[in-house]
Amino acid sequence: MAKLNSVKYSNEIEGIVTSDERLADIVLRNDAPRTHDEKEIAGYRDALSSIHRDPSAFDLDETTVLGLHRTIMSHTLHGGGRYKGRDNAIISISGGRREIVFTPVPASETPDAMGQLFLAYMEARDSGVEPLLLIPCVILDFLCIHPFPDGNGRTSRLLTTALLYNSGFDVCRFVSLDEHISLTKGAYYSALRESSAGWCESDWTYLPFVRYFLRSLLECYMDLDTRFAVTNDGRLSKHDRIALMVENSLAPVSKRQICAALPDVSPRTVESVLAELRSKGMIEKVGSYRDARYRWIGPRDTR
């Protein structure tokens, strides 16, 4: 479930999408991709699988960064694993107008900037800097350098997972951090914008992005704790387990997520309980039919 959601939402943040059925075929059954978007998704699947398979093989160095990017792009014609050959810019589009919101490091300076990032990371790590503070700082610097012509955001999220693993935090094996980022995309970009302001002039602060990162990671652990409690408590009825799953989820939860977390409960039962909870005003439906999620709005369980 976590792997499927990570592949889906990390790509969806960048506008790379396919149907849920095709996503499951590609991620869970290794189906061959058919469209350009599916090729991008298959590349991310392969990169994420390699991290889950052997996280100790991934550290923050040039081999890791270029290798992850090469894997992401391995099913496309663009190739990967090379730093950008020309200058790029981060552009926002609003009302048909394009605006440069950030100008990253020039292409000619990118290899040196990345080398400095690797050295700074090793020095901070070896001197005992708390990894939960160090990791978001590294990711912010990576995104400000923006070393690739494409795939920077996805590479940064893979690096986040790998660095968390190597620091002893394996929550991403069970809960998708990418999904949490996607569901709070506005806050994610706002934190990036605040922390990157003045970065090129060496007049910036890591704090907004660090706060966002720590909050997202905490929410992942709280979700994990909730799912273990709900799935392992045999004393609860199926109805109560479904209700608690929605009530205790920090973000709106989908029917598919409930079914994946409670494999002994049939989809028909999940649908029936969700319909009953909606009719009693305990939950509300968020989003369209295809992406429908459910949020708890009733009184909280005091048990």
Secondary structure, DSSP 4 states (H G I P E B T S, - for coil): -HHHHHHHHHHHHTT----HHHHHHHHHH-PPP-SHHHHHHHHHHHHHHHHHH-GGG--SSHHHHHHHHHHHTTTSSS--SS--SS---EEEEETTEEEEEE----GGGHHHHHHHHHHHHHHHHHTT--HHHHHHHHHHHHHHH--SSS-HHHHHHHHHHHHHHHTT--GGGTS-HHHHHHHTHHHHHHHHHHHHTTTTTT---SHHHHHHHHHHHHHHHHHHHHHHHHHH-TTS-HHHHHHHHHHH-SS-EEHHHHHHH-TTS-HHHHHHHHHHHHHTTSEEEES-STT-EEEE-SPPP--
